Amino acid sequence: MMMKTLGRILLGLVLLAAGALSPRGQESRSLPPPQTSGGKPVMQALQERRSIREFKPEPLADQQMSDLLWAAFGMNRPEIDHRTAPSAQNTQDIDIYVAMAGGWYRYEAKPHRLVRMGSADLRPLTSGQAFAKVAPVQLIYVSDYGRMPKVKPELRDLYAGVDTGCIVQNVYLYCASAGLATVVHELDRPPLAQAMNLRADQHIVVAQAVGWPK
Ligand SMILES: Cc1cc2nc3c(=O)[nH]c(=O)nc-3n(C[C@H](O)[C@H](O)[C@H](O)COP(=O)(O)O)c2cc1C
């Protein structure tokens, strides 16, 4: 019994050293460094930005996942912990959860990695529309009101919505540049919040499907 426990601790230490576990002991999926140059000129990406609701089921490559998440809300000035999208009073209240066929993850911007949260396929809970079961990636935007202690309570919903909107548009522009399909969409929040075991001060704002256009 003791040997087994020691073995688990050793394995945990090895995985932590290898970057496969977050400090809280959750399994993480490392991402390649984002490609932060290239892509289409911003005016062309704006010209091509649109909602696309028909997807192929093929997963995104690791590099695309890395670039997508960095474009969405990655660290673009790590020396001051600032991000690719603005946030009210720099609260950085939005967490991006990534739902895929094999499980769901939380994006951690500073180490630029995905922390595995569970093995369930949450995609069907993100929308009743057909794309929810087909698009390989659903980004679920969750505002942590615990990060807004100095924001007046009556402003928190507004800030969460605007902060999310900025990230959503980054994703639209990245997808337009990379030839990917995306659509931001409404959802039934309580069942998804329950499946994600969110705290009362974590609020799902919207979700956004991403994948290859059909
Ligand atoms: C807050 C918000 C909620 C949306 N909800 C849905 C939705 O539930 N389902 C959907 O198919 N599109 C949804 N959309 C996408 C809009 O329908 C789409 O942006 C609009 O029709 C304009 O099309 P375009 O994005 O191609 O310019 C939503 C967009 C926003 C900003």
The ligand as an SDF file (V2000), in Angstrom:
LIG
                    3D

 31 33  0  0  0  0  0  0  0  0999 V2000
  -24.0700   37.1490  -28.5690 C   0  0  0  0  0  0  0  0  0  0  0  0
  -24.2710   36.3360  -29.8400 C   0  0  0  0  0  0  0  0  0  0  0  0
  -25.0450   35.2270  -29.8080 C   0  0  0  0  0  0  0  0  0  0  0  0
  -25.1990   34.4440  -30.9530 C   0  0  0  0  0  0  0  0  0  0  0  0
  -25.9040   33.2810  -30.8570 N   0  0  0  0  0  0  0  0  0  0  0  0
  -25.9790   32.4800  -31.9500 C   0  0  0  0  0  0  0  0  0  0  0  0
  -26.6090   31.2030  -31.8430 C   0  0  0  0  0  0  0  0  0  0  0  0
  -27.0860   30.8020  -30.7870 O   0  0  0  0  0  0  0  0  0  0  0  0
  -26.6270   30.4360  -32.9510 N   0  0  0  0  0  0  0  0  0  0  0  0
  -26.0770   30.8200  -34.1320 C   0  0  0  0  0  0  0  0  0  0  0  0
  -26.1370   30.0480  -35.0930 O   0  0  0  0  0  0  0  0  0  0  0  0
  -25.4810   32.0280  -34.2670 N   0  0  0  0  0  0  0  0  0  0  0  0
  -25.3960   32.8530  -33.1980 C   0  0  0  0  0  0  0  0  0  0  0  0
  -24.7420   34.0510  -33.2990 N   0  0  0  0  0  0  0  0  0  0  0  0
  -24.1210   34.4470  -34.5670 C   0  0  0  0  0  0  0  0  0  0  0  0
  -24.9810   35.4960  -35.2840 C   0  0  0  0  0  0  0  0  0  0  0  0
  -26.1900   34.9030  -35.7250 O   0  0  0  0  0  0  0  0  0  0  0  0
  -24.1870   36.0800  -36.4580 C   0  0  0  0  0  0  0  0  0  0  0  0
  -23.0450   36.7440  -35.9680 O   0  0  0  0  0  0  0  0  0  0  0  0
  -25.0430   37.0260  -37.2460 C   0  0  0  0  0  0  0  0  0  0  0  0
  -26.0930   36.3420  -37.9200 O   0  0  0  0  0  0  0  0  0  0  0  0
  -24.2440   37.7910  -38.2930 C   0  0  0  0  0  0  0  0  0  0  0  0
  -23.5810   36.8730  -39.1550 O   0  0  0  0  0  0  0  0  0  0  0  0
  -21.9900   36.9850  -39.3820 P   0  0  0  0  0  0  0  0  0  0  0  0
  -21.3270   36.6520  -38.0650 O   0  0  0  0  0  0  0  0  0  0  0  0
  -21.6630   35.9730  -40.4340 O   0  0  0  0  0  0  0  0  0  0  0  0
  -21.6980   38.3730  -39.7830 O   0  0  0  0  0  0  0  0  0  0  0  0
  -24.5950   34.8410  -32.1640 C   0  0  0  0  0  0  0  0  0  0  0  0
  -23.8370   36.0250  -32.1880 C   0  0  0  0  0  0  0  0  0  0  0  0
  -23.6500   36.7520  -31.0400 C   0  0  0  0  0  0  0  0  0  0  0  0
  -22.7900   38.0030  -31.0880 C   0  0  0  0  0  0  0  0  0  0  0  0
  1  2  1  0
  2  3  1  0
  2 30  2  0
  3  4  2  0
  4  5  1  0
  4 28  1  0
  5  6  2  0
  6  7  1  0
  6 13  1  0
  7  8  2  0
  7  9  1  0
  9 10  1  0
 10 11  2  0
 10 12  1  0
 12 13  2  0
 13 14  1  0
 14 15  1  0
 14 28  1  0
 15 16  1  0
 16 17  1  0
 16 18  1  0
 18 19  1  0
 18 20  1  0
 20 21  1  0
 20 22  1  0
 22 23  1  0
 23 24  1  0
 24 25  2  0
 24 26  1  0
 24 27  1  0
 28 29  2  0
 29 30  1  0
 30 31  1  0
M  END
$$$$
